[in-house]
């Protein structure tokens, strides 16, 4: 009910193998001397076009030695139709797999019924559990969305953790204020309280066998992104592009179908003049970022959201700003507490805290 692609004609098409091959060729050509290239199969729902994905991955592998490249393929799926064949292929070929589930059964089924208006959570959960069992130590995470319908989203995060998933993301929905599921300014106080509630339980669980990683609470103060990434964020329109099923090129998947932001197509190539506004779009050009403590962690926020709901690439989508600031504030608090755990363990506290090599955010892999 909240999908950004729901009413997007471009997102409802099936990509041909020829288009996929041309996209991979373009990526190799534009990547210069960069060796590691990342390609995400995204939807809609990629498993509806799975045979093409298998062939596209095989084509990408055929380019690796020839061009001295390594493709890191990933896929984002709602897991509704994951077969054993698909699971085996994903485990063998995908660097990372994102599995979409919105938490508790009642919440998930309200937001994501099947086409015939039946619940989908039980089937999806069974498929995700089969995938995780076979995936072993390979990278994956479960990812959901919280909306005005489930402002008590801490319960959904903990529900997923109770199921045994230890890499979890739950993102706030982005919708126009007129939508029934939209997060509005009047929800911000409750959302802040919910993050505080979740943080307390999160810290307790990470001391023992209930350890899990919640991406909103991960922050790395000793390493993390380089300076250019802190200034520009995801790099949409520069180092990150999206190719639509018809071969049109956009800054990212959320821009697909937004004609003013189209960057070219596979036939005519990338139009450098269209790309220019994205190359100069960073926190130094956004007035609302200048005095914000969070700017070097959020990098100015999502430019697709700004373009849709704040008038342009440099606009401020204020509701999202407030949510992000609360996330970062909470993450910094958790970082401080867990760093203290490390210090106490290192100095030899009378009652040693859990093994820091597995419980500290500094030692845990980043998303």
N, C-alpha and C positions, 0 to 999 in steps of 0.2 A: 503493500500500500504506500510505501514511501520511496520506492526506487526512482532514482534520477532518470533512468532510461525508460520509465513506464510509458510515456507518451512520445517517445523519440522514434520516428520512423527509421532513421539510420541504424538504430540499435536493434531493430527487429529483423534485419536482413542476415543472411548467412554469408560469411566470407568464403570465397573460392580459394582453392589451393594456389592458383596462379597469382591472386592478390597477395596471399601470405608469402609466397616466394619472392615477389617483387619487394615487399616490405622488408624482408630479411636481407635482400641484396642491397637495398637502400641503407639499412643500418650498417652493414659492413662497409659500404662506400663512405658514409659520413663519419665513421668512428675513428678514422685515421690510424694512429698507432695504439689506440686503446685496445687491450687484449680481451678483457672481460666485458661481455655484452649481456644485458638483461632484457628478457622478453616475457611479458605477462599476457597470457590468454585470459581475456576478460569479457563480460557480457553486458546485458543479458546473461545467458547461461551457456558456457562453453561446451558442456557435455552434449548439447544438442547438435554440435558439429564436430564430434570427437574424431571421426575418421580423418577429417581434414587436419586436425591438430596433430595426429600421429604422423601424417605425411609431412607436415610442415616442420616438425621436430627432426624427422629424418633428413630433410633437406638442409636444415640448419647444421646438423652434425656433419654433413658432407662438405660444408663450407669451412669448418674449423681448421683442419690441417692446411688446406689450400691457402687460407688467408691469415694463419696464425692467430686465430680467435678461439675463445671459449664462450659458448652460449650458456647462460644460466636461465633456463626456462622456469617459469612459475605459472600457476593457474589458480584462479579464484572461482570457486564453485559453490552452489547451494546444496550440493551433495544428494539431491533428491533421487537422482538416477545413477548413482555410482555402482557400476557392476564390478565383478571381480577382475575382469579384463582391464577396465579403467584403472582400478586401484593398483594393479600390477604395473601398468604403464606409468602412472604418476610416481610410484615409488622408484621406478628405474630411471626416469628421465627428468623429473622436476626437481629443481634446486630447492624450491619452497612451494607449499600448497596452502592456500587460505580456504578454510572451510566455514561457510556462513551459517550461523545459527543464532537466534535472538534470545536464548535463555530458557526460562521456564516454559513449560508446555502451553499454558493458557496465554502467556504473552506472545510467544512465537506464533501460535495458531491464529491469534487475532490479527497479527500483522502480516502473516505470510500463509494464507490458506492456499490450497491447490486450486487449479482452474475450476474444479467442480465444487469449490467452497468447503472442502474437507480439511481436517488438520494435517499438517505435514511434519510436525516436530518429531513424532515417534520414528517415522521412516528415516528422516534425515539423521537423527541421533544414532540409530542402529548402523547406518552407512558410515558415519564419521567414526564410530567406535571400531568398525571393521577396518577402516583405513588406518587408524592410529595403531591398531594392533600389528598390522603388517608393516607400517612405516618404520617401526623401531626407533632408532636414534636420528632419523632424517628430519629435516626442518619442516615444520608445519605450525599453524596456529588457528584457533577458532576465533571467529570474528562476528560480532553482532552489532546491532544498532539499537540505541534507546531513543524513545520518542516521548511525547506528552502522555502517551498511554501507559508508559512504565517509568515514571519519574523515580520510583523506588528501585532503580536499576542495580543497586548494590546486591540485591537479592538475586538478580540474574547472573552477575559476575560470580557470586559465591556458589550458585547452583552449578555453574559450569566447572568451577574448581572442585566441588564435591564429587563431580562425575570423574575426576581424575585428570582433567586437562590442565597442563601447567603453563601454557602459553596462551593468554587470553587478551582479546581487544574488544571493547564495547564502545562504539563511537556515537556521538550525538547526531541526531538526524538533521539534515539541512533541507528546509522546505520554506515556501512562502508563508508568511504569517496567517494567511487565510486558510491554510490547510489544517484539518482537525488534528493531525499528528505533530504539527510544528511545535518546536520549543520557542516559547515567547519570553520576553523580559520578566513577566511575572512568575516564571518558573525558576528563575536563577537562584533565589534563596534556597528553595528546596533542593536544587541540584548541588549547591555548595554543601549543604548539610549531608547529602547523600555521599559525596566524596569523603567527607570527614568520617562518617560512619564506616565506609568501606576501608579507609586507611587504617583505622584502629584494628579491625579484624584482619586486615592484610598483614600488619606487623606481627600480630600474634601467630598467624598461621606460618609465616616465614621463619619462625623460630624452630619449627618441628617438621613432622611428616606431611603437614598440609601445605608445604611450600608451593607457591605458584608465582608467575610473573604476569603482572597486569601492565600493559604497555603505557597507559597513561601515567603510571607511577615510576616508569624507568627514566632515569636521568644520569648522565655521565659527566661529572665536573672535571675529571682528570684527562679525559680524551674527547670523545664525541666528534661531531662534525667539524670540518675545517672552516676557516673564516668565510670563504666564499659561500659555503652551504648555509652557514648561519645568517648570511645576508640575504640569500635568495631562496632558501627553502628547497622545494622539490625539484626546481629547475624546469618546470613545465614550459614548453615552447623553446627551450634551449638544449638541454641534455636529455630531456624526456619528451617523447612525442607519442601520439596515438594515431593509429591508422584504422579508419572505419572499414566496414565490410565492402563498401564501394570503392575503396582506395583513396579516400580523401584524408588529408593529414591535418591533425588538430594538436593543440598544445598538450592536452591530456584527455582521458576518456570522458571526463565530465563536460568538456567543451564540444564533444561530437554533436553535430547538428546546429551549432551556433555559428551561422554563416559569417558574421563579421570577424570571427577569430580563426577562420580557416587559414592554414599556412601553406596550402598547395595540395597536390595530389601525386600519386605515384607516376602518372603519365608525364606531367610537366615538371615535377620536382618540388623542392622546398623553396618557397618564395622568400628571399632574404628580407625584403621590405616589410612583409607581414610579420616576420620573426623579431624585428627590431624592438617593438614595445616590450617584449618579454625579456630581452637581454638587459634592458635598463630598469626593469621592475624589481626593486628590492626594498629593504626597510629604510634605506637612506632617502627614498623618494616618497615615502608615505608619512604625511604629517602626524597621523594618529599614533605612529610607532615611536616617535622621537623620545618621549618621556616615559615610555612603558618599560617596566622592569623585565618583562617577558620577551622582549623583541628578539634577543639572540637565541631563544629557545623555540619560539614559534615561527621565526623568520618571516613575520608579516602575515601569517595565516594563508588560507587557501585562496588563490587568485580566481579560481573558477567560481567559488562562492561569492567573492567580491564582484565579479563581472555580472553574475546573475541577480544579486540582491543588494548591491551597494553602488551600482551605477558605473562601475569600471574596474580595471585591474588594480588601481591604487585606492579603491574605496574601502571603507571599513564596514564589515559585517559585524556590527557591535555585539550581538548576542553571542556569536561564536567567540569573539574576543574575551568576553567575560568568563565563558566556560574554560577556555584555554588558560587564562590567568589563574583560575582556581586549580586546575590540574597541575600546573607548574609549581604553584605555591605548595600544594600537597606533596608533590613529588620531592621537592627540596626538603620538606620536613621529614619525609621517610628516609631520604638519603642521609640526613643528619643523624637520625636515630640509629640507622643500621651501620653507619660509619663508627658510631660510638660503640656498638656491639663489637666491631672489629678491634677497636682500641682496647676495650676491656679484655678481650680474648688474648690479644697480643701481650698485654701487660700481666696477664695471669690473674684474673679475678678469682675470688675465693670459690665461687660457683661458676665454672666456665660456661660460657654461652655456646650455642651450637657451632659446629664446624663452619668457620667463615668461608672456606673454599666453596661451599655449596649454598650458603645462605646470604651472601653479600651481593648487593646489586652490582658492585664493582667487578665481581668475578663471573656474574651471570651474563650469558650472551645477550647482545643487544638485538632489537627487532630488526 
